[in-house]
């Protein structure tokens, strides 16, 4: 018997399959010199972007965008906790791979993960999230109609911006769907 009785996604991120995308491997081979130049420019631009993005003022600005309902929790402690990993020696490389979506691992799609899910799913969704928009939750619901969705009046971090609403949603989900 599975130890997992339920799963909760708080504004879950990930990629969906694109049914209109061409088959992998059908891309035209690019000139290696042009490919190298493009990759070098891309790496440079993303590297400069990382230097800018990890500045405390920029982190605070971004956090205030993703806390649109209640930005009271955007304080120096939160900014420092977000900035801290940026000091790691591999942080710039991780940033590059996140931005370019190249981890070296095979691409995992939400569609495939949902097909394998064999427990109840709760979507506790910050409906005002400027990054992971409610349309992503709509797609998840279309792929897994049995999932439960609770709309939270919050942004990207509903657990921090509206903790009572998120805790109530999780408590109700566990008591009704995970027993």
Number of C-alpha atoms within 10 A of each C-alpha: 4 6 5 10 14 16 17 18 13 19 23 16 13 12 12 14 12 8 7 6 7 9 8 6 7 7 8 6 8 9 8 9 9 10 11 12 11 12 12 12 11 13 17 13 12 20 16 11 14 18 11 13 18 19 14 15 12 13 19 20 13 14 21 18 16 23 24 17 17 16 17 10 14 19 12 11 10 14 21 14 10 15 16 12 13 18 10 9 9 10 14 21 15 16 17 20 15 11 11 12 12 12 12 7 6 7 12 12 13 17 16 12 9 14 10 8 12 12 16 18 23 21 24 24 28 29 20 21 22 14 12 20 18 17 10 17 23 14 14 19 16 11 15 16 11 12 16 16 19 18 17 23 18 25 29 24 19 28 19 17 24 18 14 13 18 23 14 12 20 18 12 12 22 17 9 9 14 15 8
